Amino acid sequence: RTIDRICFGAAAAAAFLLAVLFVMGIAEIILRNAFQISLTFAVEYSGYLLVFVLFLGSGWTLSQGGHISVTLLREHVASSVAHWIDIACTFVAMIITLILSFSLIDYALGTWARGTVSYFSSETPLVIPQAALAIGPVVLTLALCARLIRLWQGQNPEINSADASAASRSKDPAS
């Protein structure tokens, strides 16, 4: 449930950042067309925000059963075999996202050590967007871990939206 709360929080952050991306895009269009003014940071930050939105929402999407799933093999084997295939695939995916998470964290730390900045006029320290980028795969790794635990316990690996909302609002740490 803690992981579900983390995934829901990351999805909420993604929704907020999507709204920021929308407002920034509209502001750029209006300012450019009406006043011939451009937001110098709009191109750079819209790229960062787009990637954040995609990655931050991935853990919640997984918990909701929203990721693409190829069921061709599962449909042609016994349900007990399909269950073990699901466990194996979830485990492999978790290892892959764990490696991706560590790689992105290492990449951000290397950028921080070198003090690298973006080539745009804002000269944003690249450790900031790279560290934020690493959060998404970490959340997805946690979501895959929660899925693996649910599968191992014989539970439904996906939760519904009502469960996620309730889990995020719950104040009882034992729930």
Backbone as numpy.savetxt, mean C-alpha at the origin, in Angstrom:
# Nx Ny Nz CAx CAy CAz Cx Cy Cz
-6.04 -8.56 13.89 -6.86 -7.35 13.89 -6.00 -6.09 13.89
-4.86 -6.17 14.54 -3.95 -5.03 14.53 -3.47 -4.76 13.11
-3.13 -5.81 12.40 -2.70 -5.65 11.01 -3.84 -5.09 10.17
-5.06 -5.55 10.42 -6.22 -5.01 9.69 -6.37 -3.52 9.95
-6.12 -3.09 11.17 -6.20 -1.66 11.50 -5.10 -0.88 10.77
-3.90 -1.46 10.72 -2.80 -0.81 10.01 -3.14 -0.68 8.53
-3.67 -1.75 7.94 -4.05 -1.72 6.52 -5.14 -0.69 6.27
-6.12 -0.63 7.16 -7.20 0.34 7.02 -6.64 1.76 7.14
-5.74 1.97 8.08 -5.13 3.29 8.25 -4.32 3.70 7.03
-3.58 2.75 6.45 -2.81 3.04 5.24 -3.75 3.36 4.09
-4.86 2.63 3.99 -5.84 2.91 2.94 -6.48 4.28 3.14
-6.74 4.65 4.38 -7.29 5.98 4.66 -6.28 7.06 4.27
-5.00 6.81 4.56 -3.95 7.75 4.15 -3.89 7.84 2.63
-4.04 6.70 1.95 -4.04 6.69 0.49 -5.21 7.50 -0.05
-6.37 7.35 0.57 -7.55 8.12 0.13 -7.32 9.61 0.32
-6.73 9.99 1.46 -6.42 11.39 1.71 -5.43 11.92 0.67
-4.37 11.15 0.40 -3.37 11.57 -0.57 -3.95 11.65 -1.97
-4.90 10.79 -2.28 -5.58 10.87 -3.57 -6.36 12.18 -3.67
-6.99 12.59 -2.59 -7.71 13.86 -2.58 -6.72 15.02 -2.75
-5.57 14.94 -2.09 -4.53 15.98 -2.24 -4.06 16.03 -3.70
-3.86 14.86 -4.29 -3.44 14.77 -5.69 -4.48 15.43 -6.60
-5.74 15.15 -6.34 -6.83 15.74 -7.12 -6.84 17.26 -6.99
-6.77 17.74 -5.76 -6.81 19.19 -5.52 -5.60 19.87 -6.16
-4.44 19.25 -6.04 -3.23 19.82 -6.64 -3.36 19.87 -8.17
-3.92 18.82 -8.76 -4.11 18.81 -10.21 -5.08 19.87 -10.67
-6.19 19.99 -9.96 -7.19 21.03 -10.30 -6.59 22.42 -10.13
-5.84 22.63 -9.04 -5.22 23.94 -8.80 -4.23 24.26 -9.91
-3.46 23.29 -10.34 -2.49 23.51 -11.43 -3.22 23.89 -12.71
-4.30 23.20 -13.03 -5.06 23.49 -14.25 -5.66 24.90 -14.20
-6.28 25.23 -13.08 -6.92 26.55 -12.94 -5.87 27.66 -12.98
-4.80 27.51 -12.21 -3.77 28.55 -12.16 -3.09 28.74 -13.51
-2.83 27.64 -14.19 -2.15 27.73 -15.48 -3.05 28.38 -16.54
-4.32 27.99 -16.58 -5.23 28.52 -17.60 -5.73 29.92 -17.29
-5.97 30.22 -16.03 -6.54 31.52 -15.68 -5.48 32.60 -15.45
-4.34 32.20 -14.87 -3.34 33.20 -14.47 -1.95 32.98 -15.06
-1.80 31.96 -15.91 -0.50 31.61 -16.50 0.58 31.39 -15.43
0.15 30.81 -14.30 1.06 30.48 -13.20 1.09 28.97 -13.07
2.26 28.45 -12.83 2.37 27.01 -12.65 2.90 26.71 -11.25
2.37 25.67 -10.66 2.90 25.20 -9.39 4.16 24.40 -9.71
5.30 24.92 -9.35 6.57 24.30 -9.76 6.75 22.90 -9.19
6.09 22.62 -8.12 6.24 21.31 -7.48 5.20 20.29 -7.94
4.23 20.70 -8.73 3.09 19.85 -9.06 3.49 18.57 -9.79
4.34 18.66 -10.78 4.75 17.47 -11.53 5.50 16.50 -10.63
6.44 17.02 -9.88 7.24 16.17 -9.00 6.37 15.48 -7.94
5.59 16.25 -7.23 4.82 15.70 -6.12 3.63 14.85 -6.57
3.08 15.15 -7.74 2.00 14.29 -8.23 2.53 12.90 -8.54
3.76 12.80 -9.02 4.37 11.48 -9.24 4.55 10.73 -7.93
5.06 11.42 -6.92 5.23 10.79 -5.62 3.88 10.33 -5.06
2.90 11.23 -5.11 1.60 10.92 -4.53 0.92 9.74 -5.22
1.06 9.66 -6.53 0.45 8.56 -7.27 1.01 7.21 -6.80
2.31 7.14 -6.64 2.94 5.90 -6.18 2.53 5.59 -4.73
2.47 6.61 -3.89 2.05 6.40 -2.49 0.63 5.83 -2.44
-0.26 6.42 -3.23 -1.66 5.97 -3.24 -1.74 4.51 -3.65
-1.03 4.15 -4.71 -1.06 2.77 -5.19 -0.52 1.79 -4.15
0.60 2.11 -3.55 1.21 1.18 -2.60 0.50 1.16 -1.26
0.09 2.32 -0.76 -0.54 2.35 0.56 -1.87 1.61 0.59
-2.57 1.59 -0.50 -3.86 0.91 -0.55 -3.77 -0.58 -0.80
-2.58 -1.10 -1.10 -2.46 -2.50 -1.51 -2.76 -3.49 -0.39
-2.39 -3.21 0.84 -2.66 -4.12 1.95 -4.15 -4.24 2.23
-4.84 -3.11 2.23 -6.28 -3.11 2.47 -7.01 -3.81 1.32
-6.55 -3.54 0.09 -7.16 -4.19 -1.07 -7.03 -5.70 -0.97
-5.88 -6.18 -0.53 -5.68 -7.62 -0.35 -6.65 -8.16 0.70
-6.77 -7.46 1.81 -7.64 -7.96 2.88 -9.11 -7.97 2.47
-9.46 -7.17 1.47 -10.83 -7.11 0.97 -11.06 -8.09 -0.19
-10.01 -8.80 -0.59 -10.14 -9.73 -1.72 -10.14 -9.01 -3.05
-9.57 -7.83 -3.11 -9.61 -7.01 -4.32 -8.47 -7.22 -5.30
-7.45 -7.98 -4.93 -6.36 -8.23 -5.86 -6.77 -9.29 -6.86
-6.16 -9.25 -8.01 -6.44 -10.23 -9.05 -5.97 -11.60 -8.58
-6.82 -12.58 -8.77 -6.50 -13.94 -8.37 -6.83 -14.88 -9.52
-5.86 -15.68 -9.93 -6.08 -16.66 -10.98 -6.53 -17.95 -10.31
-7.75 -18.34 -10.58 -8.35 -19.48 -9.87 -8.43 -20.73 -10.74
-7.78 -20.72 -11.89 -7.87 -21.85 -12.81 -7.47 -23.16 -12.14
-6.37 -23.19 -11.45 -5.91 -24.41 -10.79 -6.81 -24.78 -9.62
-7.17 -23.78 -8.81 -8.00 -24.06 -7.63 -9.35 -24.64 -7.99
-9.88 -24.29 -9.14 -11.19 -24.78 -9.56 -11.17 -26.25 -9.97
-9.99 -26.79 -10.23 -9.89 -28.15 -10.75 -9.23 -29.12 -9.77
-9.08 -28.72 -8.54 -8.51 -29.61 -7.51 -9.47 -29.65 -6.32
-9.25 -30.62 -5.46 -10.06 -30.74 -4.25 -9.88 -29.49 -3.39
-10.89 -29.16 -2.59 -10.83 -27.95 -1.77 -9.67 -27.98 -0.78
-9.33 -29.15 -0.25 -8.20 -29.23 0.68 -6.89 -28.93 -0.03
-6.75 -29.39 -1.28 -5.54 -29.09 -2.06 -5.51 -27.61 -2.41
-6.66 -27.07 -2.79 -6.75 -25.64 -3.11 -6.36 -24.78 -1.91
-6.75 -25.22 -0.73 -6.40 -24.50 0.50 -4.88 -24.45 0.67
-4.21 -25.57 0.45 -2.75 -25.61 0.61 -2.05 -24.84 -0.50
-2.63 -24.82 -1.68 -2.08 -24.00 -2.77 -2.17 -22.53 -2.38
-3.30 -22.14 -1.82 -3.50 -20.75 -1.38 -2.48 -20.39 -0.31
-2.25 -21.28 0.63 -1.25 -21.04 1.68 0.14 -20.88 1.07
0.50 -21.77 0.14 1.82 -21.71 -0.48 2.01 -20.42 -1.28
1.00 -20.05 -2.05 1.08 -18.83 -2.85 1.16 -17.59 -1.97
0.40 -17.58 -0.90 0.43 -16.45 0.03 1.80 -16.35 0.69
2.37 -17.49 1.06 3.70 -17.50 1.68 4.75 -16.96 0.71
4.72 -17.42 -0.54 5.69 -16.96 -1.54 5.53 -15.45 -1.77
4.29 -14.99 -1.88 4.04 -13.56 -2.06 4.56 -12.76 -0.86
4.38 -13.30 0.33 4.86 -12.62 1.53 6.38 -12.51 1.51
7.06 -13.56 1.10 8.53 -13.51 1.02 8.97 -12.48 -0.01
8.30 -12.45 -1.16 8.65 -11.48 -2.21 8.44 -10.05 -1.71
7.32 -9.77 -1.07 7.08 -8.41 -0.58 7.99 -8.07 0.59
8.39 -9.07 1.36 9.35 -8.83 2.44 10.70 -8.41 1.86
11.14 -9.09 0.81 12.39 -8.73 0.14 12.27 -7.33 -0.46
11.13 -7.05 -1.10 10.90 -5.71 -1.66 10.94 -4.65 -0.56
10.30 -4.93 0.56 10.28 -3.98 1.67 11.69 -3.68 2.17
12.46 -4.73 2.42 13.83 -4.52 2.90 14.67 -3.78 1.86
14.48 -4.09 0.59 15.24 -3.42 -0.46 14.90 -1.94 -0.53
13.62 -1.61 -0.44 13.23 -0.20 -0.49 13.70 0.57 0.74
13.65 -0.08 1.89 14.15 0.57 3.11 15.65 0.81 2.99
16.38 -0.19 2.50 17.82 -0.07 2.31 18.14 1.04 1.30
17.35 1.10 0.24 17.53 2.13 -0.78 17.33 3.53 -0.19
16.29 3.68 0.61 16.03 4.98 1.25 17.15 5.35 2.21
17.64 4.38 2.96 18.75 4.65 3.89 20.01 5.06 3.14
20.27 4.42 2.00 21.42 4.79 1.18 21.29 6.20 0.63
20.10 6.56 0.21 19.84 7.91 -0.29 20.03 8.93 0.83
19.58 8.58 2.01 19.74 9.47 3.16 21.22 9.67 3.49
21.98 8.57 3.47 23.41 8.66 3.78 24.16 9.53 2.76
23.73 9.46 1.51 24.39 10.27 0.46 23.83 11.68 0.38
22.69 11.93 0.98 22.08 13.27 0.93 21.55 13.62 -0.44
21.08 12.64 -1.19 20.60 12.87 -2.55 19.30 13.66 -2.56
19.22 14.61 -3.48 18.00 15.41 -3.64 17.47 15.24 -5.06
16.21 15.59 -5.27 15.61 15.46 -6.60 16.22 16.48 -7.55
16.12 16.20 -8.83 16.66 17.13 -9.82 15.70 18.27 -10.15
14.50 18.24 -9.56 13.55 19.32 -9.75 14.00 20.55 -8.96
13.39 21.68 -9.24 13.79 22.93 -8.58 13.54 22.90 -7.07
12.64 22.03 -6.61 12.37 21.95 -5.17 13.52 21.30 -4.41
14.33 20.52 -5.11 15.45 19.80 -4.49 15.02 19.04 -3.24
13.92 18.32 -3.37 13.39 17.51 -2.27 14.40 16.44 -1.89
14.74 16.32 -0.61 15.60 15.19 -0.21 14.88 13.88 -0.56
15.49 13.08 -1.40 14.81 11.88 -1.90 14.55 10.83 -0.84
15.18 10.95 0.30 14.89 10.00 1.37 13.43 10.11 1.81
12.84 11.28 1.70 11.44 11.46 2.14 10.48 10.65 1.28
10.45 10.85 -0.04 9.53 10.02 -0.82 9.92 8.54 -0.85
11.20 8.24 -0.79 11.61 6.84 -0.82 11.23 6.12 0.47
11.36 6.79 1.60 10.94 6.18 2.87 9.43 5.99 2.89
8.72 6.99 2.40 7.26 6.88 2.33 6.86 5.76 1.38
7.59 5.62 0.29 7.31 4.55 -0.67 7.49 3.17 -0.03
8.46 3.03 0.83 8.74 1.74 1.48 7.61 1.31 2.41
6.82 2.24 2.89 5.73 1.91 3.82 4.70 0.99 3.15
4.37 1.25 1.90 3.36 0.47 1.19 3.68 -1.03 1.15
4.86 -1.42 0.67 5.19 -2.85 0.67 5.28 -3.46 2.07
5.68 -2.66 3.06 5.68 -3.17 4.43 4.25 -3.50 4.86
3.32 -2.61 4.56 1.91 -2.86 4.90 1.38 -4.07 4.13
1.75 -4.19 2.86 1.32 -5.35 2.08 1.90 -6.64 2.66
3.13 -6.61 3.10 3.74 -7.78 3.74 2.97 -8.16 4.99
2.61 -7.17 5.79 1.81 -7.45 6.99 0.45 -8.04 6.62
-0.17 -7.48 5.56 -1.48 -8.00 5.13 -1.35 -9.45 4.66
-0.27 -9.77 3.97 -0.06 -11.15 3.53 0.18 -12.07 4.73
0.87 -11.55 5.74 1.08 -12.32 6.97 -0.27 -12.60 7.64
-1.13 -11.60 7.73 -2.46 -11.79 8.33 -3.27 -12.79 7.51
-3.17 -12.70 6.19 -3.87 -13.65 5.31 -3.36 -15.06 5.56
-2.05 -15.20 5.67 -1.45 -16.51 5.92 -1.94 -17.09 7.25
-2.01 -16.27 8.27 -2.49 -16.72 9.59 -3.95 -17.16 9.48
-4.77 -16.37 8.79 -6.18 -16.74 8.63 -6.32 -18.06 7.87
-5.55 -18.20 6.80 -5.61 -19.44 6.02 -5.17 -20.63 6.88
-4.11 -20.44 7.63 -3.57 -21.52 8.48 -4.60 -21.95 9.53
-5.36 -20.98 10.02 -6.38 -21.28 11.03 -7.70 -21.73 10.42
-7.76 -21.81 9.10 -8.97 -22.26 8.43 -10.05 -21.20 8.34
-9.68 -19.94 8.53 -10.63 -18.84 8.45 -10.69 -18.29 7.03
-11.71 -17.48 6.76 -11.80 -16.78 5.49 -10.64 -15.77 5.44
-9.81 -15.79 4.39 -8.65 -14.89 4.37 -9.01 -13.43 4.09
-10.20 -13.18 3.57 -10.61 -11.81 3.30 -11.60 -11.36 4.37
-11.53 -10.06 4.68 -12.51 -9.47 5.60 -13.36 -8.54 4.77
-14.56 -8.23 5.25 -15.39 -7.30 4.50 -15.18 -5.88 5.01
-15.70 -4.91 4.29 -15.50 -3.50 4.64 -16.05 -3.17 6.01
-17.18 -3.75 6.38 -17.76 -3.47 7.69 -16.83 -3.95 8.80
-16.21 -5.12 8.60 -15.26 -5.61 9.60 -14.05 -4.69 9.70
-13.56 -4.19 8.57 -12.40 -3.31 8.59 -12.73 -2.00 9.30
-13.91 -1.44 9.01 -14.31 -0.20 9.67 -14.47 -0.40 11.16
-15.08 -1.51 11.52 -15.27 -1.80 12.94 -13.93 -2.02 13.63
-13.03 -2.69 12.95 -11.71 -2.95 13.54 -10.94 -1.65 13.75
-11.09 -0.70 12.81 -10.36 0.56 12.95 -10.95 1.44 14.03
-12.25 1.27 14.32 -12.88 2.11 15.33 -12.83 1.49 16.72
-12.49 0.23 16.80 -12.51 -0.47 18.07 -11.46 0.13 19.00
-11.86 0.40 20.21 -10.94 0.95 21.19 -10.42 -0.12 22.13
-11.00 -1.30 22.08 -10.60 -2.39 22.95 -9.40 -3.10 22.34
-8.19 -3.03 22.95 -7.02 -3.64 22.37 -7.13 -5.17 22.25
-8.01 -5.77 23.02 -8.17 -7.22 22.97 -9.03 -7.64 21.79
-9.77 -6.71 21.18 -10.66 -7.10 20.09 -9.93 -7.22 18.78
